[in-house]
Amino acid sequence: MKKAWSILPEEWKPILTERGMRAFRADQILQSLYRDYIGVWDEATTLPKDFREDLKREFPITAAEVLDVSESSDGTKKLLVGFEDGNSVETVLIPATGRFTQCISTQVGCAMGCVFCASGSQGVVRSLAADEIVAQYMLARKFGEITNIVVMGMGEPFANYDETMRALKLINAGKGPNLGARHITISTCGVVPGFARLASEGIQFELSVSLHAPNDALRSQLMPVNRRWPMDELLEACAAYTKATKRIITFEYTVIKGVNDSRRCAEELATAVKRVPMAKVNLIPLSPVSHRPDFKTPDESTMLMFLDVLMKSRIQTMLRRSRGKDADAACGQLRLRNLNQNKTRKE
Ligand code: SAH
């Protein structure tokens, strides 16, 4: 049994043939799924009833539902998406001028344990299957036309590489939702083997790397993944990626007051980033998380000092705002509140 939302458009014909089903219906199926955005097979009224019954049996549409919507004063909406087994993840919809960005999750929780991140503070329950990642997008479409996807929700995409990639390829597919590859950004905390794999895909997804510290001593404290793949290896993998793909890498640097916010840190960051040709930096002020009250948001002047140091090193740098704060939808805040409230899927 394969889930409908995990099958790539070009796979439908052979899969139908394999099962002795009418393969000429593949295009109709794709239109129902990704033009009409049906949520259950019975809505595919262009298909004969008996065929729909076969589809239901052989290729069920993922039973995922929006359990809760919280809206932030800045228009950001956070959806809690529940799956059949009672697990849930969060996905965030972020409106901006000319854009409607969706932040999607790839795992229930996260195993990476970054100390400033709410998802990381709870460990990982399980990885999502491709159809469950696609389901987040399908449900989000009811709130508007999604123009961009960032894989920056719960989970580490490179720790769930195959399912994440299948989902993104599907969303990108011309006969699928057809969202442009350059509008899809994958973010990793630095799981090094993922870089070469992504480069070999030959797809122009954008890649972000969560750096957050400029040297091994500090980075290993903040991000345990650095003990497995230290900065030398990480930056080498980044450089190889940009060389192979001719694509830019964006380094994310979350500034935490008194932790990684000194001028020395900014200078070390500039030196580190310079090792990667075609790199840019996003500076993000920490969004406070309840499990680490000692971690504070930096002052504006600190952000500007970082910006100044990086710009003077001729590194393309952006100051980012964290969106969705009052709905607990900001960076790294996903999941925690719902877990604390012990919210479960309603049946
Ligand atoms: N695992 C992936 C993607 C998920 S996290 C990764 O690490 O890149 C998305 C981004 O939010 C990462 O850059 C992460 O480090 C950042 N983040 C986590 N907690 C944060 C916080 N409290 N404040 C600001 N950014 C945070």
Boltz pocket constraint, residues with backbone or C-beta under 6 A from the ligand:
constraints:
  - pocket:
      binder: B
      contacts: [[A, 114], [A, 116], [A, 117], [A, 118], [A, 151], [A, 152], [A, 153], [A, 154], [A, 155], [A, 156], [A, 157], [A, 187], [A, 188], [A, 189], [A, 190], [A, 208], [A, 209], [A, 210], [A, 212], [A, 252], [A, 254], [A, 284], [A, 285], [A, 286], [A, 287], [A, 288], [A, 289], [A, 322], [A, 331], [A, 332], [A, 333]]
      max_distance: 6.0
